[in-house]
Amino acid sequence: MSDWISHPENIVFVILAVVMVGAGFRSVTSRNVVHAVLFLVVALAGSAALFLLLGAEFVAWTVVLVYIGAVIVLFLFGIMITRAPLGMETQLSHSNQTKIGAAIVAGALFALISVAALQGFGDTEFVASPTRTDDLGLSIFQRFVIPFEVVSVVLLAALIGGIVLARRDPESTEELPAPQPTGVATTPSTNIAATAGRSAEGGDT
Amino acid sequence: MNFWLLLLIKVGLVLGVMLPGALVIIFGELKISAHMQSRIGPYFAGGRFGWAQPLADGLKFMQKEDLVPADADDRVYKLAPYVVLMGTLALFVVLPFGPETVARDLDLGIFYVLAVSSLSTLGVLMAGWSSANKYSLIGGLRAAAQLIAYELPLVLAVIGVAIMAGSLSLNDIVTAQANWQWFDTLPTWVNIIPPYMILQAVGLVIFLTASLAELSRIPFDMPIAESELTMGYLTEYSGLRFTMFFLGEYAGMVAMAAVAATLFLGGYWLPFVSDDVLNFVGPVVLLTKVMLIAFVFIWLRWTFPRLREDQLQTIAWKWLIPAGLANIVLTGFFKVVF
């Protein structure tokens, strides 16, 4: 134990782990949606820091750029464009059944990942040396070029799917019933408008 | 030298460059805008030319009461300015001021710049939401939509430079520009032209436009549009926290201009000067280029009217991004052919 504690990386790791677990816990228990997202930011920043600790600089800054810079911003954007309650959320359903179910799923996932990691690596000594970006680029575009291209095609398919779902063709609008009630919105764009209208009526400030 | 001592010196130097730089640009904005409108601008503060006006303004802001609206989300509201400023300040870590004068020459340089500068968006959204004010919320939303849209052209513009230099490290990019040779048939004085300013001219224009939008400056200031949103996400802020946002905007100008100067104008590099001399002259050269770009920013601000939201999105998605993609294809093509 004393040997373990003498490595400064381990102390940094423990601090990061405590902060991440705390932030993750708060992000699922917080009664305010925006607070939950902000705690998620802390947890994600912690995971970026873990990657830095392992010398995986590129992955670390990708986490910052993609998750904190884009995904979280889109989360917040989505919450704020629909309804952004200040203070405690009262409409969240925290029934015991869902809590227990969520806890079981989370525990099972944790067990699965830790077993897989321990089986895979065991006591292997890990040398944390920074990965050079050109090495990373070469291995992606030489050895792993086919999986890389497959992933990009999958992403393209997701992109096109998103456009198809969100898009409303001019002729299809005529088929919709003319006096459209706000509650029965069929397309995402009207959905957003409807929820935004509702939050404005409710007066959330 | 001791690690912590060195860290302290570096942090001190960054603040020592960033804060006076921001003050100089604020003063420049006051004076240049005045002269563009046939006014004199600040005249009395400090004796000559009103040079102490930005300092006086800053001191005045700091003395104001730090108000927090009763309905506001206290902690998020107070944290937001720090998050915005952090994204800007962290950027200075990789900026080379000379061949060896750099806080940390990361292998990933420019990628790191793009990653940390995206943190500011988060702070803006936090500020807009936590103020408990409709104007702030709409301002925050507009800012987020704008920053997301203009981050893409910013990245695309950078890729052209990265392809040409063959590296992501900012120091290597400067070295690549310094070692660039134009054709032998041309006279040697041609080598004083920063190569990427000509060869990546498309990238430079895209980068400057996108960074104006990232900084939410006129003509891209929909998020704070005074005539419709009071002051957007800044509406409720006062005192020291407002000063931080205000300073953050101008520090952001220094930072973005410094990145643009490094990528496209050769950074600290000066033609026909050896590396030993550049270690001392480099910071001055870089700051001169920064001030030139900042002048262009100010010039544009007092020349163009504000864009409408749809025009703003059209410019990003229909003009800048396709132009950026075409620039990458062309750059890649010529890199392979020559």
Interface residues (C-beta under 8 A of the other chain):
Chain A: N32 V34 H35 L38 V41 E57 F58 W61 T62 V64 L65 I68 G69 A70 I72 V73 L74 L76 F77 M80 I81 A84 L86 G87 P130 R132 T133 D134 T205
Chain B: D71 A72 D73 V76 L106 D107 L108 F111 Y112 L114 A115 V116 S118 L119 T121 L122 L125 M126 G128 W129 S130 A132 N133 K134 L137 G140 L141 A144 A145 L147 I148 E151 S167 L168
